[in-house]
Amino acid sequence: MTTDASSPLDVEIGALTGGPADLKSYAGQVVLVVNVASKCGLTPQYNGLEKLHERYAERGFTVLGVPCNQFLGQEPGSAEEIAEFCSATYGVTFPMTEKVDVNGEHRHPLYQRLVGAADAEGHSGDIRWNFEKFLIGRDGQVVARFSPQTEPEAAALVAAVEKALG
């Protein structure tokens, strides 16, 4: 399955461990894109994100973590430090990208394509905080957006993932 030219999966972004993240390899899958941080009150959401990733991976689902240091400097580490923290502290196995800006003048093109989507409360535009979530459907388009406070295992988020998986 190919993605539409305006799909967030068509942008280039580096992988946390170096080299390209190759988002096009997720074409035809369901992807939950989450801007993450290691030193945030919401950081324990890594547990739920990993459980969600493990629960649905065989059905063509992945979580994609996108480190960002724009919210009170809560992701100050190097790529190696972020990778070690996520693996050692939360057992993260889902893919992670390089650290990027999600807001402002240097907003990464991935987020330029995501922020137009509105959540259930009607919020669109700038990312409000760490752990804002965007669900991309098999067609490569954003099908849902969730606030940072929405837990990864919240009923509404799980229902949206199941619906997107079909």
Number of C-alpha atoms within 10 A of each C-alpha: 10 13 17 13 10 11 19 22 23 21 18 15 20 16 19 21 15 11 11 13 19 15 19 17 10 20 21 18 20 28 28 24 24 23 25 27 29 24 16 17 10 17 16 15 20 23 18 15 25 18 18 21 23 16 12 17 16 9 12 15 25 24 25 22 25 24 27 25 20 19 16 11 13 18 20 17 17 12 18 11 13 21 19 14 15 19 13 10 13 17 14 21 16 17 16 25 23 20 26 20 19 27 18 11 7 10 13 17 16 21 21 17 17 24 19 14 18 18 17 11 9 9 16 15 14 15 21 14 19 29 29 20 27 27 24 27 23 22 18 25 21 23 19 19 27 22 19 19 14 17 22 23 15 11 11 14 21 15 12 16 22 14 11 19 17 10
